[in-house]
Amino acid sequence: MTKVFNEKNDNKVFISLAILLVMYCFPIIFTGRLYIDDLGRTLYGYTGWGLNGRPLSDMLMSALNYGTPLLDISPLNQILSVILLAGTLYFYAKTNFPTLSYISTTAIIFFFIANPFYIENLSYKYDSLTMSLSLITLIIPFIIRFNNAYDVILSITMIICSLSLYQASLGLFAILTVIELTTKFSKLGNKHILLRTLSRLLQITIGYVIYRIFIASKFVEGEYNLTHSKTLPLNIDSLVPFEKNLSNVLWYFNEWIASIPLFATITYALIFLISIIFIARDLYDDGLRKNALSFAILLSSPLLIFIFSFAPLLTLEFPVFAPRVLICFGGVLLYFSLIILRVIKNNHLKTLVCLPMLWVALYYSYSFSNASSSQRDIDSLISSSIYNDASHYGNEFKYVNIIGKMPESKQFSLAQSKLPIMSRLIPVYMNGDWLWGAELLNHYGMTLQYKVIDEDTKKNLCQIKPFVVSKYYNLYSISDVLIISFTKSSC
């Protein structure tokens, strides 16, 4: 019987994985740009995740910071998030796929973390750890096995914990279930497959219902949070928003695939298809009648796993569309690499197959880091300039309103032209009525709150002389409101 732990192989996994993760994660973690909510938390040290239905995040981050206010201890949170996630994935791989070579084990762990959309999750100085833990809690039930009622209780508990850390991770449980059914349970017969499927379905249903009744209903507050947590009603009218949600989600995948050379995309698709056929043939030879359910799940698994990576978003009336909510796509990449590397037996060939995708991951990581750093320089230039102009005007501003969008760095614009996902991964803070524009300015010597002004006031700006006219913006003063216009439109 093959041992789950092999010291020689484990050392190779540790060394190779450590090298790859340092190469991949280092530029993201050390970019140095405050990422969205970080703008507020680094100034005020608040928690506030509970209002999003994530009370466990509040508890955990408060405990790690010895209470509030939270201090900026980055990049420690981000480093811990990667180490803990990689360690959990290692135990998952060794427990569920003990016969995999060290190259295969390293690859499936790395590609899970090298999910291009996970770059956003990893960019958060505070949220990165709790988002990572939300994935970890869903992986644990597939590592620890009691084979009795405790198995069900553990899974339900971990699902509730995951939802209380970051709800978008939920799809990973379904993805890992499909992987479980197509690997460990594949040849146990239809009865075992059916029972396991029903058991996992029961676990995720009970966990979600308990969370919605006892946690979400008690903690979620605020118009923004309540709006984005509403689910679509079960009627014909929901088809239109459902289709719109699907279209918005598919944009991310389309742009990511389009950024990979067409030849590589076709080659990998063919390799994956051939690998699925080889595994299906093995099931067929073992007895199609006995393995009919396994056979059906295997053939439908690529589509099922892909859909599960974003399915929860489709059920919401007004979901947030951002790379971070596609955090489960790492499970898709894990499955993709697992299927291929299970069939390929030669280690040299495995390495050859993995190298192009490794390069794609590093290409995204370093492109993001450098483009984000260049946009950080523009943040500093524009914000400092506005501070100097406003402070010399002599008026005490309490509020700010922003019209239009601040300039993008040339390097960022170039990155977007080749990798469109960068437009969603790298935020531009002074952009219309996005409140983070005010917080960005507050990092450069100002103390402002964002204030929304009506359209009539914006139109009447033509009748007001700006107190500053610069290359990038005009500044207006209406009482204690500083209005920054990047549109430079003529009246």
PyMOL commands that set and color helices and strands:
alter all, ss='L'
color gray80, all
select helices_A, chain A and resi 7-29+38-44+49-52+55-64+76-96+102-113+118-123+127-142+149-163+167-182+190-219+223-228+236-258+262-287+292-308+311-314+323-326+329-343+347-391+410-418+422-425+436-442+455-463
alter helices_A, ss='H'
color red, helices_A
select strands_A, chain A and resi 399-403+449-450+468-469+474-478+481-485
alter strands_A, ss='S'
color yellow, strands_A
deselect
rebuild
show_as cartoon
